[in-house]
Amino acid sequence: MLKGYDLEDTIVAIATPPGRGAIGIVRLSGKQAIAIAQKITRQPEKRFQKGHRLFNASFYNEQGQCIDEGLVAVFKAPKSYTKEDVIEFHCHGNPRILEQVVRTAIHYGARLAQPGEFTFRAFYYGAMDLTQAEGVAELIAANNPKSQQLALQQLKGEIKTQLQQLRQQLLHFTALIELELDFADEDVEFAERTTLLNTVNELEKEIHRLLKGFQAGNTIKEGIRITIIGKPNAGKSTLLNQLLSEQKAIVSDIPGTTRDIIEDAFYLEGFLFRIADTAGLRQSEDPIEQEGIRRSLNALSQSHIALVIYDLTTDNFQNIRHLLKSLNVSLPPYTIYLANKIDQCSNIDFLPTEVIPISAKEGKGLSKLYEHLRTIANELTSDALPLTSLRHYQALNRALKAIQEVKKGLQEQRSGEMLSLDLRVVLDAIGEITGEITTEDILSEIFSNFCIGK
């Protein structure tokens, strides 16, 4: 049991965000929830006998003074969020009212909930597995529509379903191999090795797929990284301001205005893009400008997309390619070339097909750029799975390493005892993700990041 998470206690907390609002909710959960609610509302027991009901009531403190009037929601065990009796007091959203209701509940025997304790009880009593519990936190923290969708998939148990299928196959073969150990003297084989090797190969592919899905899911969660690069005065800062729809970067005719990286974010059809404007690329003896260029290249190395922009009135595609080569610029997987200042150039028919003509100042041509960004975003995230925490990634890597050892052991005809040990490592790693096998430290780390009322 986690420290401070005593299941015998009835817990209470404010379940709505801090500040004033139309409605504020105080949540009670535990064996004494109904008894405490009766004292606060002065309502007879019969009003609490049926679950999933809502009724009007006044709320009183321990001195009998009326605190507020609102609604009481009743959720009877086991048909509640925590699988315990849960009562919610729907009050007017004045923080002082909510605090008074909480203090009164504590006076009548409740305890202030620890961070994430309501969700911990839901996990402990089997209402959700650990990935679903993490999905609750992910859904609350989601900062863009796509990560919200992934968190919702996680909350619905999609990870649990996929991992259970993996685990079930492994359990079957592990049981057969361990059964062989009981009949070691009789030289019998219950787990047919060719079939097991085929299964192991399929499991290896599946774990690789899950790891790939983690990378794609994490890209959705953290954002698709874009770096704008080009020569000084090519229009990088103007393009940044246009994409962000605000004057984020200083725009000037003086070369080298941007010395450091300017970063911000924008949304495009539900995708979060994190974009960086960088120092102009050129051969320079100025140590400050050299440092700016070094930082530009470093940002570029961590990006999914490079927007290479050049001034159509003074430069051309071949020159910018030559500059990138001379500076040993390593471009990311996706690179989009932009010929800027078409508002000052009458003929753009000579441009290569891979170049998008734009006017960063007037916003012309950006629709085609947006189209490219949408296509890239869909490609980067097409394999996305709701596996977005480092904990999931590390456990899957342990499972992959162990399954590869099982595969090697089968090829080398190792003993059943050795195979069983490696299979157990895989089972433990998968079980750790779902919470079937876990430690107090892992649980503490997960639930301590929750808000108190959840």
Secondary structure, DSSP 8 states (H G I E B T S, - for coil): --TT--TTS-EEEE-S-SS-EEEEEEEEESTTHHHHHHHHHT--GGGGSSSSEEEEEEEE-TTS-EEEEEEEEEE-TTSSSSSS-EEEEEEEE-HHHHHHHHHHHHHTT-EE--TTHHHHHHHHTTSS-HHHHHHHHHHHH--SHHHHHHHHHHHTTHHHHHHHHHHHHHHHHHHHHHHHHHTGGGT--SS-HHHHHHHHHHHHHHHHHHHHHHHHHHHHHH-EEEEEEESTTSSHHHHHHHHHTS--S---SSTT---S-EEEEEEETTEEEEEEE----S----HHHHHHHHHHHHHHHT-SEEEEEEETTT--HHHHHHHHHHTT----SEEEEEEE-GGG-S--TTS-TTEEE-BTTTTBTHHHHHHHHHHHHHHHHTT--S--SHHHHHHHHHHHHHHHHHHHHHHTT--HHHHHHHHHHHHHHHHHHHTSS--HHHHHHHHTTS-TT-
